[in-house]
Amino acid sequence: MGGYGSGRWGSHSKKTTVQECRSLDAAWWMREKLLEEGTFRSGALHWTDAHTGEERASLGYEVNATMTGLPPYVRLHYSLTRSGENLDYKVLLGTTRPRFGGLRWWFICPLIANGRKCGRRVGKLYLPPGGKYYGCRHCYDLTYRSAQASNSRLTRLFRQYGIGA
């Protein structure tokens, strides 16, 4: 029971990895001074091909962290090339105060999974290939490339010793 070929060790399609997705990183936004208490900022982010320098995607944003009674948010607006659909929505922001001082910003996942709003406080949001909205890795069931590599090493080991065959 539970050996190679059963359950998660079986031959199944690979999960999408976070490395295959476009991502928004709250820590990066903080370092770039896009997320700061009491500010309102807007601009655009651009993703380019590392080899050709050609623009692959872009996203407009508006950060409202003015703390004027409304919850802080990031408004995202972009177009999906494959469908031509224009998207424009808000992602709420949360904050925590680390013990060593300062303010740490978080995205609040805007996705609805299994009929319920996710609402997780996360450091990164992802847009997987074929996805429509940015959301957390839990909602999109994303994994890391390193996790898949370790599973493939384990699978090879099982095959080498004929375990579960």
Secondary structure, DSSP 8 states (H G I E B T S, - for coil): ---TTSGGGSS-----BGGGSEEEEHHHHHHTTSS-TTEEEEEEEEEE-TTT--EEEEEEEEEEE--SSS--EEEEEEE-TTT--EEEEEEEEEEE--TTSS-EEEEE---EETTEE---EESEEEE-TT--S-B-TTTTT-B-HHHHHHHHHHHHHHHHTTTT-
